[in-house]
Amino acid sequence: MKYYTKLSDFTSENFIEPRKLLELLYDMQSDLDAMIDDETPEDDEDFIELQESVDQLKKTLEYLDLDETLIRNSYMNDYLIELVYDIGDLPNNLPSYIESNIDWNGVCDDLKMDYSCVEIDGVEYWQRNC
């Protein structure tokens, strides 16, 4: 028996809704329970892999706010720059000679203070602090 979705299937996305991870945990736990009911040996490779994934996901979910989207680290700066424009902190029609001289890395570093970083299956994600 092989479960349908792995945690790694989510970590290729720029955004993860934590409630989807919770649904995944329920599905994985159901698959694990079915393996136990089928008397799958505890040293079975699929059983061990699934048990480790369930444990890892449970631990990760303890630190997440289920109402706040997770943003992949590699996309975070793009997200924050777009946020600056969307909330009106910077006009959309800013001349390029000004916009091209903005220290966006510094701006993003400052904005990240409102976020916490969590690792999911070896990939860093950011979530807004409540």
Backbone hydrogen bonds in HBPLUS format (Angstrom, degrees):
<---DONOR---> <-ACCEPTOR-->    atom                        ^
c    i                          cat <-CA-CA->   ^        H-A-AA   ^      H-
h    n   atom  resd res      DA  || num        DHA   H-A  angle D-A-AA Bond
n    s   type  num  typ     dist DA aas  dist angle  dist       angle   num
A0009-ASP N   A0006-LYS O   3.01 MM   3  5.39 149.5  2.11 107.0 116.1     1
A0010-PHE N   A0007-LEU O   3.01 MM   3  5.63 152.9  2.09 116.4 123.7     2
A0013-GLU N   A0010-PHE O   3.05 MM   3  5.81 167.0  2.07 127.1 130.0     3
A0072-ARG N   A0014-ASN O   2.77 MM  58  4.81 167.5  1.79 143.3 145.8     4
A0016-ILE N   A0070-LEU O   3.01 MM  54  5.01 150.9  2.09 132.4 139.0     5
A0070-LEU N   A0016-ILE O   2.86 MM  54  5.01 174.4  1.87 156.1 157.4     6
A0020-LYS N   A0017-GLU O   2.81 MM   3  5.49 144.3  1.94 121.8 131.8     7
A0021-LEU N   A0018-PRO O   2.99 MM   3  5.03 122.6  2.33  95.5 110.4     8
A0022-LEU N   A0018-PRO O   3.03 MM   4  6.44 147.0  2.14 145.6 155.1     9
A0023-GLU N   A0019-ARG O   2.99 MM   4  6.28 153.3  2.06 141.4 147.9    10
A0024-LEU N   A0020-LYS O   2.90 MM   4  6.14 154.1  1.97 142.0 149.5    11
A0025-LEU N   A0021-LEU O   2.87 MM   4  6.14 150.8  1.95 144.0 151.8    12
A0026-TYR N   A0022-LEU O   3.06 MM   4  6.42 158.0  2.11 149.3 153.9    13
A0027-ASP N   A0023-GLU O   2.99 MM   4  6.31 160.9  2.03 151.7 156.8    14
A0028-MET N   A0024-LEU O   2.81 MM   4  6.02 164.5  1.83 155.8 160.3    15
A0029-GLN N   A0025-LEU O   2.82 MM   4  5.94 158.3  1.87 151.2 157.6    16
A0030-SER N   A0026-TYR O   2.91 MM   4  6.12 151.3  2.00 144.2 152.1    17
A0031-ASP N   A0027-ASP O   2.96 MM   4  6.27 156.6  2.01 148.2 154.4    18
A0032-LEU N   A0028-MET O   2.86 MM   4  6.11 153.6  1.93 145.8 153.8    19
A0033-ASP N   A0029-GLN O   2.80 MM   4  6.03 159.1  1.85 148.4 154.1    20
A0034-ALA N   A0030-SER O   2.89 MM   4  6.14 149.9  1.99 144.3 152.8    21
A0035-MET N   A0031-ASP O   2.96 MM   4  6.25 149.6  2.05 144.0 152.1    22
A0036-ILE N   A0032-LEU O   2.97 MM   4  6.31 151.2  2.05 147.7 155.8    23
A0037-ASP N   A0033-ASP O   2.85 MM   4  6.15 157.9  1.90 148.3 154.4    24
A0038-ASP N   A0034-ALA O   2.85 MM   4  6.06 144.4  1.98 142.4 152.3    25
A0040-THR N   A0035-MET O   2.85 MM   5  5.28 171.5  1.85 161.2 159.7    26
A0039-GLU N   A0036-ILE O   2.91 MM   3  4.89 152.8  1.99 104.4 110.9    27
A0044-ASP N   A0041-PRO O   2.97 MM   3  5.35 163.9  2.00 117.4 120.0    28
A0048-ILE N   A0044-ASP O   2.91 MM   4  6.19 165.4  1.93 162.2 165.9    29
A0049-GLU N   A0045-GLU O   2.98 MM   4  6.15 165.4  2.00 149.4 153.7    30
A0050-LEU N   A0046-ASP O   2.92 MM   4  6.03 162.7  1.95 147.5 152.4    31
A0051-GLN N   A0047-PHE O   2.86 MM   4  6.02 164.3  1.88 153.1 157.9    32
A0052-GLU N   A0048-ILE O   2.94 MM   4  6.12 161.8  1.98 151.7 156.3    33
A0053-SER N   A0049-GLU O   3.00 MM   4  6.21 154.1  2.07 144.4 151.7    34
A0054-VAL N   A0050-LEU O   2.89 MM   4  6.12 158.7  1.93 153.5 159.2    35
A0055-ASP N   A0051-GLN O   2.98 MM   4  6.18 164.9  2.00 150.3 154.3    36
A0056-GLN N   A0052-GLU O   2.91 MM   4  6.06 160.4  1.95 147.0 152.7    37
A0057-LEU N   A0053-SER O   2.90 MM   4  6.02 162.9  1.93 148.7 153.5    38
A0058-LYS N   A0054-VAL O   2.94 MM   4  6.11 159.4  1.99 151.5 157.1    39
A0059-LYS N   A0055-ASP O   3.08 MM   4  6.27 162.0  2.12 147.4 152.0    40
A0060-THR N   A0056-GLN O   2.97 MM   4  6.21 159.0  2.01 149.9 155.8    41
A0061-LEU N   A0057-LEU O   2.93 MM   4  6.07 164.2  1.95 152.5 156.3    42
A0062-GLU N   A0059-LYS O   3.30 MM   3  5.42 138.2  2.49  97.6 108.5    43
A0063-TYR N   A0060-THR O   3.07 MM   3  5.76 152.3  2.15 118.3 124.9    44
A0064-LEU N   A0061-LEU O   3.27 MM   3  5.16 161.0  2.31 101.9 107.6    45
A0068-GLU N   A0065-ASP O   3.15 MM   3  5.62 170.5  2.16 119.6 122.6    46
A0071-ILE N   A0126-TRP O   2.81 MM  55  5.03 156.3  1.86 142.7 151.0    47
A0126-TRP N   A0071-ILE O   2.73 MM  55  5.03 155.6  1.79 137.6 145.1    48
A0075-TYR N   A0072-ARG O   2.91 MM   3  5.41 154.0  1.98 116.7 125.2    49
A0076-MET N   A0072-ARG O   3.07 MM   4  6.11 119.6  2.45 144.7 160.4    50
A0073-ASN N   A0124-GLU O   2.87 MM  51  5.40 162.8  1.90 149.5 143.8    51
A0076-MET N   A0073-ASN O   3.19 MM   3  5.02 148.8  2.30  98.8 108.0    52
A0079-TYR N   A0075-TYR O   2.99 MM   4  6.22 160.4  2.03 157.7 164.1    53
A0080-LEU N   A0076-MET O   2.89 MM   4  6.15 159.8  1.93 156.4 161.5    54
A0081-ILE N   A0077-ASN O   2.93 MM   4  6.12 159.5  1.97 154.1 159.2    55
A0082-GLU N   A0078-ASP O   3.05 MM   4  6.21 163.1  2.08 148.2 152.8    56
A0083-LEU N   A0079-TYR O   2.91 MM   4  6.14 148.1  2.01 143.0 152.8    57
A0084-VAL N   A0080-LEU O   2.95 MM   4  6.24 153.5  2.02 148.1 153.6    58
A0085-TYR N   A0081-ILE O   3.29 MM   4  6.67 156.3  2.35 147.5 152.4    59
A0086-ASP N   A0082-GLU O   2.84 MM   4  6.05 164.2  1.86 152.8 158.1    60
A0087-ILE N   A0083-LEU O   2.93 MM   4  6.05 159.9  1.97 158.7 160.6    61
A0089-ASP N   A0084-VAL O   3.10 MM   5  5.44 134.9  2.31 164.9 171.0    62
A0088-GLY N   A0085-TYR O   3.07 MM   3  5.19 153.0  2.14 104.2 112.6    63
A0098-ILE N   A0095-PRO O   3.01 MM   3  5.57 148.7  2.11 112.9 122.1    64
A0099-GLU N   A0095-PRO O   2.97 MM   4  6.26 172.3  1.97 158.3 159.5    65
A0100-SER N   A0096-SER O   2.84 MM   4  5.64 162.8  1.87 145.6 149.8    66
A0101-ASN N   A0098-ILE O   2.98 MM   3  5.40 155.3  2.04 112.2 120.3    67
A0102-ILE N   A0099-GLU O   3.26 MM   3  5.46 169.2  2.28 112.3 113.3    68
A0104-TRP N   A0102-ILE O   2.96 MM   2  5.57 122.4  2.30 109.3  92.7    69
A0107-VAL N   A0103-ASP O   3.00 MM   4  6.35 159.5  2.04 152.4 158.8    70
A0108-CYS N   A0104-TRP O   2.82 MM   4  5.94 166.9  1.84 150.5 154.1    71
A0109-ASP N   A0105-ASN O   2.89 MM   4  6.04 155.3  1.95 143.4 150.7    72
A0110-ASP N   A0106-GLY O   3.02 MM   4  6.24 155.9  2.08 146.9 152.7    73
A0111-LEU N   A0107-VAL O   2.96 MM   4  6.28 157.1  2.01 150.5 157.2    74
A0112-LYS N   A0108-CYS O   2.88 MM   4  6.03 142.6  2.02 148.6 158.4    75
A0113-MET N   A0110-ASP O   3.27 MM   3  5.77 160.8  2.30 109.0 114.8    76
A0114-ASP N   A0111-LEU O   3.11 MM   3  5.98 169.8  2.12 123.3 126.3    77
A0115-TYR N   A0112-LYS O   2.91 MM   3  5.08 160.4  1.95 114.8 117.3    78
A0129-ASN N   A0114-ASP O   2.81 MM  15  5.72 178.4  1.81 149.9 150.4    79
A0116-SER N   A0127-GLN O   2.81 MM  11  5.38 160.3  1.85 148.4 152.6    80
A0127-GLN N   A0116-SER O   2.86 MM  11  5.38 150.8  1.95 150.4 160.2    81
A0118-VAL N   A0125-TYR O   2.80 MM   7  5.35 160.8  1.83 156.8 163.0    82
A0125-TYR N   A0118-VAL O   2.76 MM   7  5.35 159.8  1.80 160.4 167.4    83
A0120-ILE N   A0123-VAL O   2.73 MM   3  5.17 168.9  1.74 150.1 150.6    84
A0123-VAL N   A0120-ILE O   2.97 MM   3  5.17 159.8  2.01 111.6 118.3    85
